[in-house]
Amino acid sequence: MPTSLSSSQGRVPGPFSVSYAAAKFAVEGFFTSLRTELRLRNMDLPITVAVLGYIDTEMAVKSVGNKITQKPSPKEECAQRIVRGGVLRYREVFYPYWALKPTLIYRELLPDLMDQVIGYGYRLENIL
């Protein structure tokens, strides 16, 4: 049960993270393509892509903690959701669901508005 770790940046890229967003888009593309290829070859090897938001890992907090207004979600619960999604053969896991899934839906429906809303979550004085 392969599980790929992606990020909200792999779906809705934010500012000031060009290389990270590009890497996560690549992860999403690779595993989505592999999933389709395995299915076409009748190979029963499900792939779960975990799309993660801001998690309270040391690296994440150090990288963006003072640059965004959002609070990180607990890493322990995140790990449980990822494992559960893999075991249950979910195609995708979103964590934290309440912060990610609505954003992804609204991004498709109202992209200009979501660009503005995403921008409000940054502390520009700590970036520029």
Secondary structure, 3 states (H helix, E strand, C coil): CCEEEEEHHHCCCCCCCHHHHHHHHHHHHHHHHHHHHHHHCCCCCCCEEEEECCECCHHHHHHHCCCECCCCECHHHHHHHHHHHHHCCCCEEEECHHHHHHHHHHHHHCHHHHHHHHHHCECHHHCC
